[in-house]
Amino acid sequence: MRMDKQVARDRLWRVLEECAPAAGDRLPPERVLKDLVRCSRETLRAVLAAPEAEGEIWRHVGQGTLRGRAPLGRPVKDTPLLEATSPADLMDARRLLEPQVAAAAAMRRMPGDIDLLRRRVAEGRAARYRAACERADDAFHQPIAQVARNPLLIALLRHFSSARCRAIWQRE
């Protein structure tokens, strides 16, 4: 028996609120999400269309489904570059670029931006485990790029973030 799509939508909203309450939070992969919603993948994909159209989620192949509107800048897709990047190279690039991004964000900030960044700092301070610290770090740096309102900078910082998720970074 097929599940009613409205029932699936209601369940999806509950799962969204529990698993990914804030913008930028990553939802579980579809194979897990379908079990949480208790529907088929086909039904899940159909009901994901509504929150995506409303800007509640966005999907990107290879990155999954994330809460909130799609970012202004899309991630850089450059696997060979990622594979050739050492953790030292990545940190060097971050040290060179991120202060400039923060300066641009300070000049371009709008009402509410400072509150968002303060919340992200508080979340970072509350993180107790390495994985939580990594997520909090990313959750802080990404909004700085978004406040700078430059799609290329947003994409570059996303690129840095994706490089940090690679196995070599995690080992070191």
N, C-alpha and C positions, 0 to 999 in steps of 0.2 A: 504494500500500500504506500502510495506517495504521500509525502508530508505536505500539508498546506503551506504555501509560501509565506503567508502572514505569520503563522506559528514560527517558521524558521527565522523570519525577520525579527520577531520579538526575542527569540532566544539569542540571535546574533547580537542584538543590542545589549542584552545582559552580559554576554561574553565580552563585548567591547569594553563595557564599563568595568568589568572585573580584571581583564587581562591587559588592557591598554587604555587606561583612563585619561592619559595626557597626550597632547600633540607630540608626535615624534616617537611614541611608544610603538614597538614592533609587536604585531599580532603573531600568534602561533602559526606555523605553516598550515597550508590547507588540509593536509592529511590529519593533523591534530584538530584543527578548527572544525572540520566536518563532524568529528566525534563529539566535540563540546556542544555543537549546535544540534547534534543527533539527526543529521540529514546526509544525503548523498553529496558528492563533490559537485555534481551538476546543479543541484538545488542551491548549494552554498554559493557557487559562482553567480547564479542568478540573483540571489539576495544580496550579494556583495555589491552589485551594480548600483543599488539605490544609495547606500552611504557614500560610495565613491562619487556619484553624480552630485551629492550634496556637500562634498568637500570634507566629509567626516573621516574618510580613509583615502589612501592612494596606494597603488600597486606598482611594483617595478620588478621585472623579470630579473632574477638573481639576487634581489634584496628582500623580497617578500612584500607583505602588506603592512603599512604603517598608519598610525592614527594621525589625522589632521589633513590639511590641504597639501597637495603636491608642492614641493619646494620650487622656488623661482629657478634655481640652477639644478640641472640634472647631474647625477654622478658621472665622473669621467670613467669611461670604460677602456681601460688600458692594461689588461692583464700582464703583458710582457713587462711593462714598466713596474708594476707592483712586484712581480717576481724578482726583478733586478734591484729592488730597493731594500737596503739593509735597515735595521732599526736605527742605526746611527745616522744614516742619510735622512730618514724620515724625521728624526728629532731635530736635525740641523735645519731642514726645510721649515719645520714648525716654528723653531726659534726665530728664523728670519722673517717669516710671513705673518704669523699670528699677532705680533705687536702692532703691525701696520693695519691689520684687519680690525683690531680692537680700537685703534685710533680713528679709523673711518667710522666704526659703529658709534663711537662717542660723539662724533660730529653729526651723524645722521639719525640719531635716536629720535624716537617719537614717544608720545605719552604711553605708558604701560611697558615699554621696553626694559626700563631699569628694574621694575618689579619682577618681570619675568627672569631677568638675570640674577636677581637676589634670591628668588626661589630656587634656581638651579644651583647657586652656591650653597644654600642651606641643604639641598638634597645631597650635594657632594660631601659636605661635612658630616652628614648622617650616615653615609655609606661605610660599612664595616668590613666588607670582604672585597677581594681583588676584582671580581667580576662586577660587583656593584660600583666600585670606584671607577672602573673602565666605562661603564654605562653613564655614570654621573659626569665624568670628564667629557664624554662625547655630547651629552645632553646640555652641557654648559657651552662648549665651543661652537656647536652648530647654531644656536640662537645668536651668538655674537656675529657670525657671518651673515645671518639673515637680517640682523639690525643694520649691518653695513649696506644692505640692499644692493649688492653687486652679484649678479648670477654667476659670474666666473669665479669669484672668491668663494661663493657658496659651494660650487662644484669642486673646487680645489680642496676645501676643507673636508668635504665628504670623501674625496679621494684619499686624503690622509687617513681619515677614519677607517675606510675600508682596508687600507694597507695595514693598519694596526690590528685588524682582526685575522690577519694571515698567520699561518702556523709559525713562521720564523719569528715574528714579533712576540707571539705568546711564549715561545720557548725561551727567548732572551729577556 
